[in-house]
Amino acid sequence: MPTRYYIRLPVPAQARGGDADLSFHAQGAEALAEELQEALRTTTLFDRWSAKQAEPDDVDPALGATDAAAVVTGRQNDLHVELEVVTHLPSALLRQRMALLAGHGWQLRDVTAD
């Protein structure tokens, strides 16, 4: 059963991780949602991150798990962006990918089982 996560980017322009190669590049709610969706559906972000580790071969491959059916929708709400994520991935992996993409510039607002 998938889980639904409600995420807020209070200041979208500041929702960037510490490494520009791994961070969000998009502007706007829909584009940010597409970038996160790709990070959940494919190993692209994980591959870039693991290649930057001191011992890439020692990275736990479970951290690269994907959910081809993950869906992320985004909407602009006043000055912040609301993202709704539906995925089978565990919350630890969602949090890791959000940390890479948005750094500390995001908030997990709610979690529900679908």
Legacy VTK file of the C-alpha trace (Angstrom):
# vtk DataFile Version 3.0
C-alpha trace
ASCII
DATASET POLYDATA
POINTS 114 float
0.000 0.000 0.000
1.448 3.390 -0.945
1.940 6.260 1.455
0.937 9.863 0.783
3.339 12.586 1.966
2.469 16.264 2.126
5.572 18.431 1.783
5.911 22.209 1.926
8.695 24.299 0.440
8.241 27.534 2.450
10.679 29.520 0.287
11.002 27.577 -2.984
13.999 29.588 -4.219
15.923 28.512 -1.102
14.937 24.836 -1.359
18.323 23.698 -2.607
20.667 21.043 -1.289
24.310 21.562 -0.408
25.590 20.201 -3.733
24.388 22.068 -6.812
24.803 18.922 -8.949
22.234 17.122 -6.797
19.891 19.996 -5.909
16.610 21.093 -7.370
17.183 23.164 -10.497
13.532 23.775 -11.314
11.465 26.862 -10.617
7.733 26.599 -10.017
5.526 24.017 -8.351
4.960 21.735 -11.335
8.626 21.655 -12.340
9.749 20.932 -8.759
7.191 18.109 -8.596
8.530 16.650 -11.845
12.104 16.734 -10.544
11.166 14.967 -7.309
9.072 12.435 -9.216
12.063 11.590 -11.410
14.238 11.197 -8.297
11.753 8.639 -6.939
11.092 6.779 -10.195
14.672 6.469 -11.485
18.166 5.925 -10.118
19.547 9.084 -11.756
19.865 11.128 -8.537
21.133 8.113 -6.575
23.730 7.344 -9.253
25.055 10.918 -9.192
25.123 10.934 -5.379
26.802 7.541 -5.007
29.474 8.453 -7.592
30.474 11.360 -5.321
31.029 9.128 -2.272
34.564 8.262 -1.148
33.908 4.558 -1.790
31.061 4.355 -4.328
31.237 0.562 -4.415
30.516 0.446 -0.678
27.234 2.379 -0.966
24.271 0.226 0.029
22.381 -0.480 -3.218
19.111 -0.477 -1.233
19.474 3.312 -1.015
18.898 3.379 -4.784
15.481 1.735 -4.625
12.920 3.253 -6.981
9.153 3.332 -7.374
8.171 3.497 -11.036
4.600 4.289 -9.988
5.482 7.231 -7.709
3.388 10.319 -8.380
4.259 13.843 -7.274
1.971 16.804 -7.777
2.840 20.372 -6.980
0.884 23.550 -6.538
1.754 27.106 -5.734
0.026 28.317 -2.569
0.673 32.017 -2.007
4.480 32.230 -1.702
5.203 28.594 -0.892
4.948 25.344 -2.833
2.961 22.314 -1.710
4.084 18.898 -2.961
1.982 15.775 -2.610
3.907 12.532 -3.001
2.368 9.070 -3.364
4.948 6.289 -3.229
5.728 2.791 -2.012
9.254 3.863 -1.025
10.040 4.020 2.696
10.073 7.442 4.317
13.834 7.214 4.948
14.478 7.150 1.192
12.061 10.005 0.525
13.776 12.057 3.240
17.229 11.296 1.824
16.216 12.400 -1.668
14.513 15.533 -0.362
17.652 16.383 1.631
19.755 16.060 -1.528
17.316 18.070 -3.624
16.153 20.717 -1.141
18.626 20.681 1.752
16.855 21.999 4.840
14.406 24.056 2.795
11.440 21.698 3.110
8.906 20.573 5.706
7.056 17.297 6.004
3.530 18.430 6.903
1.584 15.163 7.045
1.696 11.475 6.153
-1.256 9.217 5.403
-1.699 5.663 4.182
-3.553 5.395 0.887
LINES 1 115
114 0 1 2 3 4 5 6 7 8 9 10 11 12 13 14 15 16 17 18 19 20 21 22 23 24 25 26 27 28 29 30 31 32 33 34 35 36 37 38 39 40 41 42 43 44 45 46 47 48 49 50 51 52 53 54 55 56 57 58 59 60 61 62 63 64 65 66 67 68 69 70 71 72 73 74 75 76 77 78 79 80 81 82 83 84 85 86 87 88 89 90 91 92 93 94 95 96 97 98 99 100 101 102 103 104 105 106 107 108 109 110 111 112 113
